[in-house]
Amino acid sequence: VNRRLINSIFLCLLVCAGCQDARKAEVETFNKANAAYKQGEYKGAIELYKKIIAHGLTSQQLQYNLGNAYMKDGQLGRAITAYERALRLQPRESDLKANLAFAKNRIESPEPQGPKSLFPHLQMITLDEIVMILAMIGVGITVLILVGLFSQWRFRKTAFFITVLGVVFAFHIFALLAKIDDLRDRAVVVATGEVRYEPEENATAHFTAYEGWKVRVLKESGGWIKVERPDGLQGWMPSDRLEKI
Amino acid sequence: MNIFRINIIIVVMAALMAWAMPGALAEDISVEATVTANRINLGNSAQLVLTVHGTQKADPISLPAIDGFDTRYIGPQTQVSIVNGNYNSTKSFIYSLFPNKTGQFKIPSLSITVDDREFQTQPIDMTVEDAAAPASGASGAPGDLASSLKDKIMLIMGTSKNEAYIGEQVPLTVKLLYAGVTISEIQFPSFESVGFTKTDFAQPQQSQQVINGVGFNIVDFRTFVSPTRTGALTLGPAKIEANLVYRSAQNTTFGTGTFANDLFDNFFNTYEKRVLTATSQPLALNVLPLPEEGKPDDFSGAVGQFDFTVTASPSEVKVGDPITLRMKITGNGNLKAITFPSFNDQKFKTYDPQIKDEGNTKVLEQVIIPTSERIKEIPALHFSYFDTQEKKYKTIRQGPFTVSVKAPAPGEEFKAVGFEATSPKITVKEELGQDLVFIKERPGILRPMHYHVYKRVWFWLILSIYLVAWSGVLVWYFIRRRLKTDERFARRFKAPRQAREGIAQAEVFKVQGQVKEFYGAVIKTLKDYLGNQLHVPSGGMTSASIEPLLRSRQVDEKIIASIRSIFETADMVRFASIRPEDANMDKTFENLKVIIDDLERHL
């Protein structure tokens, strides 16, 4: 039994070491990409950053640097896509917010504005953070129930605290749903072009979607994507002109 | 009209349709291309109509590039008619033609596929004339220089210099020139300005100018830029969006004479707007660093040509009376970025200054209060700047200013409480440069794509363990509380445990051969168990008193018989001193275990 245990532990250590080696290789690739960026070889830097992403890994810093490389390479739409991805990982990073604002200022035509969000604070927290807040409030409510029972609080006192926490919990449930809705099916226009009434090249143009605009993806059909602007206008555009966030 | 008549009309119409349909099926398909006008002015638009006769099953085509025109698809139009029993259907596709230069052009033969058959249209000749020179003749003189929209709409961005110092204010003009076309809703220009700060454009000035014999309308936008870094920088290209107004030309029945053009065309024609983006050439500007040589210690970044004056009033005060120090900088340069020399003298109490921008003048007013009658003067103030014309640093010195400070009269000692409330602080908007923040040196924690806490097993495992533990504590609390408040529940709850202890005790006596003690333990265990389960006193319990209660709970008669047997045997041993066989002790012991086990399941 002891020998089996030792073998298992050794195997686990070997797997962990393998993981560490893999991460080390990605860090080296990241450093090479940064070096390419500093030498002005932005296309090379983009390829190296994307190589790490192709291995299924990501981080806020990686997406941020990729966004910078795209900006320097003149690919505004892809830069905004990368910044938006970084924003999902760390929405409070000041450099990231500054660069995203810088990029959005360069959009040829201002992005249409939709109605204001009921949960503006959602822009400052991630989906994981909302989940953790909900879990903590849930734990708080259950602990409060036990404290109330064991300390023989009056029912009104316990009910008051639980109601307060329950309201906060319900608010965050709505916030979670709103956040999920905000993140779902979003894409950025990577090439300016007409948005048409029908998914055909010859269909009548409805409006022009400019590179860098953020739109919602509604439907996909045969190389065409039905999109919706924040102000509610909808239309079809070729899928190669969009990149999903 | 009654229902009978309506039915007759419907039947007749259906018959007519049925009669017409074979005609429709037999109808030939043909395609033709027409334009609303063959001769148009540069600045007018025409419509190209591609009509398919004989079917509705046709799709629009993508027009090839047509020399001399930009095109835009407007949409389809369908028409169905029944004339003398002949069913006719047409579908038209309408395209706008926007001429972009003058000359003779040809709309090529267009190919369209309908019902798997390919049709070709006839080419169409088009003439585009210069609207500014309508008298050039109907056919256009050979050898005339063709003009295009690019010659008629130009955007020029310019500065007075191609070399500037960092921080220098450089005037920038963006001029929109257009001739022979109508432009409306002109937007303010935008331009790339990485490495510069810029001010808002002033209201544009409009003028007219003849260039190479052509009268141009000029819209002149003016602003200032100020470089924030050195080296070869690029400004622009500048872009302006405006609506180019095309007059949609129509063929009218009034011909093409002057009368028709001037009067009826204006009446019948409509106007069409097309968004136009005019783009200028980018502008190169070499930005020089400020020289280190001769840089004064108090230099704070002022670049340009300035004058600096300071006044202090009143010059005769008592200790504690305010003196207003007024500094004024006038001139050409980056006034917004300029900071005034600061007044720091321990002999004066100073208050926050008020700063105002007034065009080419910037004024600072500061209240200073002398704290001693020994003060004889306000010290001198220096302002240093870099003169971009003479290319050297200059310092202007003002003061010192003589003041007469008298001691306060008794009861008028220096007080300055609450002074701040009457001196609101005015802040000047700081102009900041704009560029990308540099890349990050470290990759941070590299996580799998779409990693989320709620998708991880450990998250739900921890949550589940917590919920199970919490439920356990809750159940334990309620059991404990009921044990305290519900005696029946408490007795039933403790009955099995007490029975197990009694059985263990009886087993000990059995092994040791202590017969009386064994039966005593057996009968006590049984009575306590039954008493606890049935919530009756166990002290005076007999077989006769317990049997009705057991029967009322539907306990098996065999079990009741076993209980009776144990009671009788125990009574005999304890009270008649009869010693049973060891086998009977074993049997009694086993019976006891079976009884308790069975009652555990039935009670």
Contacts between the chains, C-beta under 8 A, distances in Angstrom:
chain1	res1	chain2	res2	distance
A	23	B	446	6.1
A	26	B	443	7.1
A	26	B	446	5.7
A	27	B	443	5.8
A	27	B	446	7.8
A	30	B	442	8.0
A	30	B	443	4.2
A	34	B	439	6.0
A	34	B	441	6.7
A	37	B	439	5.7
A	52	B	443	7.6
A	52	B	446	7.2
A	53	B	449	7.3
A	56	B	448	5.5
A	56	B	449	5.4
A	57	B	446	4.3
A	57	B	447	6.8
A	57	B	448	6.4
A	57	B	449	7.0
A	58	B	446	7.0
A	58	B	447	6.5
A	58	B	448	7.8
A	58	B	449	5.2
A	59	B	443	5.5
A	59	B	444	4.1
A	59	B	445	6.0
A	59	B	446	5.1
A	59	B	447	6.5
A	60	B	444	5.9
A	61	B	440	4.0
A	61	B	442	6.4
A	61	B	443	5.4
A	61	B	444	4.1
A	62	B	443	5.5
A	62	B	444	7.2
A	62	B	446	7.1
A	64	B	439	7.3
A	64	B	440	5.9
A	65	B	439	4.4
A	65	B	440	5.7
A	68	B	436	5.7
A	68	B	438	7.7
A	68	B	439	5.1
A	69	B	439	7.8
A	71	B	436	5.8
A	72	B	436	7.4
A	95	B	437	4.2
A	95	B	440	7.8
A	98	B	437	5.3
A	99	B	436	5.5
A	99	B	437	5.4
A	102	B	434	6.1
A	102	B	435	7.2
A	102	B	436	6.0
A	105	B	434	7.5
A	106	B	192	7.9
A	127	B	452	6.3
A	128	B	452	5.8
A	128	B	453	4.4
A	128	B	454	7.3
A	131	B	452	7.6
A	131	B	453	5.6
A	131	B	454	4.8
A	132	B	453	6.4
A	135	B	459	7.9
A	135	B	463	6.6
A	139	B	466	6.8
A	142	B	466	7.9
A	142	B	467	7.9
A	142	B	470	5.1
A	145	B	474	7.6
A	146	B	470	7.2
A	146	B	473	6.1
A	146	B	474	7.0
A	146	B	477	7.6
A	149	B	474	7.7
A	149	B	477	5.6
A	150	B	477	6.9
A	200	B	59	7.7
A	201	B	62	6.3
A	202	B	59	6.5
A	202	B	60	4.2
A	202	B	61	6.7
A	202	B	62	5.9
A	202	B	73	6.6
A	204	B	73	6.6
A	204	B	74	7.5
A	204	B	75	4.9
A	205	B	73	7.5
